Structure formats: C-alpha cells, structure tokens
C-alpha cells in the first residue's frame, strides 16, 4: 500500500481507453519521460536532427504542438517538402527565421510597405548584428529588384498584398529571379492565409504566418509560424532551439480548433469585404478603395492569376474634396483631420478599434504611414484600414455610413 503522500502522485498517469473524440487532446507539459537511458539518448539525437515529433522537453514539442506543425506543413506547404516551427507571436516567427537565414555582413532587401514591427526589427536588431537592410518600392518588378542586388544580398523579403496599401507583387517572377541569382525569398503570407494562397507554388523558400489571425480566427490567442523548404530546416530548427522559442499546448489547441472552420469563415470574410468595398467605391467622400479583388486595383490581374480568393482586410482613402472646409489631409497629426478621423472610427457599433485583424469581429483604424515608408512616402489623403468580420455586411455598411455622417457634421 502506497503512503498517502505518494498515492496522489502515482495514480491516473496512464489511461487505457479506446474512447475516440473529435479533437486531439491538449498536452500541457514541461518534462518528457523516458523508459530507459538509451531512449533518452536516442530522443536527444532525434531532437538535434529535428525529426518530426521527437522531444526530450516540451520546448521541442508535445503531441499537441507537433500536430499543429504537421497541419501547417500540409496546408501552407501543400504539395511541397516543407517543415514548420511555432513561435509565440507572428513577429517572433519573423525574427527567428531572419536570424536563422542571415549572418553579419549580409544585405537584405525588404518591401517598403512591410509590417511595421518587421521594419523595426530589421533597422534595430539586424542592424546591430551587422545586417544591412534596404527597402524597395512595393510595386517593384523582378527586373528592378535584380538591378538592386549586391554581391552580399542574401534574402528578399516579400509581402503580397502589402501591409496597409495592399500592393500585389509578382512573386513567381521575383522568386525565379532570386533563385537564379542564389538569393533566398521569404514572404509574409498574413493576408491570404490559410485558404487563399499557396506561396510555395510561387517558388518562395519560406513563408511566415501570424496564426493569431485567420488560422485562429477568434482573437483569443497569440502565435506565429515559419514554414520553410526542407533545405532550410536545419538552420531554422537550430535557431529555434538556441533561442528557446516555443508555444504551449493550450494555445496550439486553440489554433487547431480554429483551423477546422477556416474555410467556412474565410468565405464569409471574403463576401462581406467585397460587399462593403463595392459600396465604398460608390460612396461620395471616398477617393479610392484599395482591395486587390476589385477590378480597379492596379495589380488586379496578378491577384487573379495567383490567389484563390481574398480575405476580409482592405483599405480606403478619403477624398481630398471632403476636406474642402478648411480641414487638411496631411494626416492624423493635423487637429481637424484627427477630429474627423475620430468621428469616423469612434462610437461605431460593429467596428472596434484595434491593430490586429483576422478574427470574427470587424475593426477600423487610421493608417499612420509617415514612419512606415522610406522609399515612397504616402502622398494621398487619409487612409483607413478595415477588417470585415462575420457580421452581416448590411449592418457593417450602415455602421460605416453612420461614421461618414458623423464626419460630415464636424466638417
């Protein structure tokens, strides 16, 4: 008979059951146990190689996190030999991947409309580490980028569509040029994931994903991932392990759960966004709507060629004629512009104000681009970025119309 202090520790640690459930269990773990010392050594060797599912400690994987990594490889890397790593945020995934692929003395080309925290990481951490970053126009062709290459250019960082202004890059042409010149290509595939684009079909070497957004879909988890071709896996896995980058089982479970309904949700996001975007195209006071799936988008032909559909995120520019009563379109720093933008964004019933997107709820925020561009400063009127959630699009249109009416009263 076990002593009272031992019994609670000893019981119920192995469950022999043939019960099957719809979702895989959540493994909450730090310690991984071994049946023998030989097994511990073998598992350590497998972890060092980056074998799938191998673990000596939960920082390497648990069955829950391994299942999510496998799911990413099958969906994001569909039809290609890829491997995936998880990170506690999208930015963490980006930073880990760039540190894995770059070394001091390398040159990095980055799209000028890149996600703001990525720009900051390149200009701070990478710069301190001896990597130089140069930015290129969001609409740069493969030929223009090839002309920018230096002998030490190691990597081209892409976004398509680009953050805030939604330019579409000719990724297949850029990836083909880069491969010919021995340069790696990485794409931030935030906007289209998980159902609307397959960037490895375009020829890129790696894709970074904010699982926080559409993959999860419910605005209640932070996570990112890097998916790479197998040739890059050893470098990524070593950096991941050296930095101790990992996620917990509960968060991995939430992303897996959200993933099950992603296809249905993405169709609704797409339909609602297109309905609202087309209404905005006809609405007085709007200079232009920036949505790649609209015919008026400058790179619409590239979008139709490369993407299977669109998401819920787009932007619209307020017409400069709207500011004819003494207001300015110089940006949110101008007091009158700030008041008008506040009237548009604040107090909406269905649109929250927040910097993320990809969840079930709709969001609206002004884009402050002055610190986010260096090659081609933004010179149009105020830009608003909106995410269409899963509400009825007519309710969203009425909410935006109320915002326009509020701006008109102030103007």
Beta strands, then each sheet from edge to edge (+ up, - down):
strand 1: 82-87
strand 2: 107-111
strand 3: 132-136
strand 4: 153-159
strand 5: 184-188
strand 6: 206-210
strand 7: 224-229
strand 8: 286-290
strand 9: 313-318
strand 10: 351-352
strand 11: 362-366
strand 12: 383-387
sheet 1: 1+ 7- 6+ 5+ 4+ 2+ 3+
sheet 2: 8+ 9- 12+ 11- 10-
end
